[in-house]
Amino acid sequence: MTAASIPALIQQMMQPEFYPHPVREAIQLIQTHISYVLLTGEYAYKVKKPMNLGFLNYSTLEARKHFCQEELRLNQRGASELYLEVLPITENGDKYILGGTGEPVEYVLKMRQFPQDMLLINMFSQGKVDEQLMVDLGRVVAQYHAKAAIDDYIRGFGEVDRVRQAFDENYEQSEKYIGKAQTQVQFDETKAYTDKFFAEKESLFKSRMTGNFIRECHGDLYMQNICVWHDKILLFDCIEFNEPFRFVDVMYDVAFAVMDFEARGSKDLGNIFLNTYLEQTGDWDGLQVYPLYLSRQAYVRAKVNSFLLDDPSVPADVKEESAKTAANYYRQAWEYTKPRQGKLILMSGLSGAGKSTVAKQLARQLGAIHVRSDAVRKHLAGIPLEQRGGDEIYTAEWHQKTYQRLLDLGLLLAGEGFPVILDAKYDRIALRQEAIAQAKSRQIPLQILHCTAPVEVLRQRLQQRTGDIADATVDLLESQQATAEPFTDTEKSYVTTIDTTQPFEGVRSEE
């Protein structure tokens, strides 16, 4: 866009004297297809473009006022530190006035500006996104969803026909790019997967509704809309303009974030985020809809990049790059629909043996779902993960209940094609043999990883353990040693022993 084609208001907003506060650096203008954002140093100002795209309508002044207010309201949930106020803009002759008292001619959203290098996408490109940040992000998103609004109106957006509508629109809008950015096979097979999913799994969508997993979510949760400011993770720029994009399954948000990491070649980071989120929420059952949303989010990114191919104002080299990006996303969306062989991995060993440490490393390597018995037990009991469990949840009855839920989840998810790591002591023959028998009957490959370390090492680890959800203490070691049942000859063929005092380099996968 040339300077001449920039609206007069925006041209004035690019001048320091427009603002009632000091502007000490050159004002930057950032344009998206739906808004202008002006960076003034301390504050950022967003003006919505007067347009109607069908799914988004900013065509009237009243609509722009309403959606500015909605954006302010909704983003208080994840980034209250950034979103400050909605201000009117008035006009005096040919001069625009910010916060004037006359009749408004426009509305602007005032935000606090943060350093662009603290945007998660920029941190990622600089290699500054690590495991701890992903764990923190998983917890933040879990808390965000726990507080998200839920009522009968919102819940209704989980009806299978309403969910399907957005998918069908995506296919209709992208069919013309077959042969340009995607292949006929990719289009046909991706669409066939979603058609089959909706036709066969109506009951699953109903269970997500009745389970209160359709909430007022973020709707656009990827690295571009996450930042770290003052050591706090902020989720900003949520969808304010379209209810069906915001009233969605929580897995819609989760899948968007994971897809973004995977698209950029960092499946391990996506896995850490996903497993942290699942452990915090206990929503492992939600993984049944998760592949559908992974494919959907990749497909949307493909479609958006494809649209640039139709714009005559876009230079040829930009179009070429967009076509490549779109092709990668179409391929990713298609690959998510491919059937996969699930597997079960049982961890085994005394408390402090390093089961969870090994399991976390292995989960990242395999892209596996890591389910800890400590988390399952506390979710069943309805107590916070960080709260120490009382003796009442460590009875024989609770032990059985926990292991049954653990196995049920493992079989369900492995049956859906996920590698699943069940992280528990598995110190009893009956527990191990039940898992082996059930896996065998369903033709699910199974391994047992037995973690060991000298008893003095176990004691030291348990004494030094802090900030973990596990309740085990040194006092339990002796009784665990006395009651642990050795592997039978039949079980030994499934067992790989890991000395956790040595560096862990992974294990051979058994198919």
Secondary structure, DSSP 8 states (H G I E B T S, - for coil): --GGGS-HHHHHHTSGGGSSS---S--EEEE-SSEEEEE-SSEEEEEE---B-SS-B--SHHHHHHHHHHHHHHHHHHHTTTEEEEEEEEEETTEEEET-SS--SEEEEEEE---GGGBHHHHHHTT---HHHHHHHHHHHHHHHHHS---HHHHGGGSHHHHHHHHHHHHHHHGGGBTTTB-HHHHHHHHHHHHHHHHH-HHHHHHHHHTT-EEE--S--SGGGEEEETTEEEE-----S-HHHHEEEHHHHHHHHHHHHHHTT-HHHHHHHHHHHHHHH--GGGGGTHHHHHHHHHHHHHHHHHHGGG-TTS-HHHHHHHHHHHHHHHHHHHHTTS----EEEEEE--TTSSHHHHHHHHHHHHT-EEEEHHHHHHHHHT--TTS---GGGSSHHHHHHHHHHHHHHHHHHHHTT-EEEEES---SHHHHHHHHHHHHHTT--EEEEEEE--HHHHHHHHHH--S-S----GGGHHHHHHH-----HHHHTTEEEEETTS---------
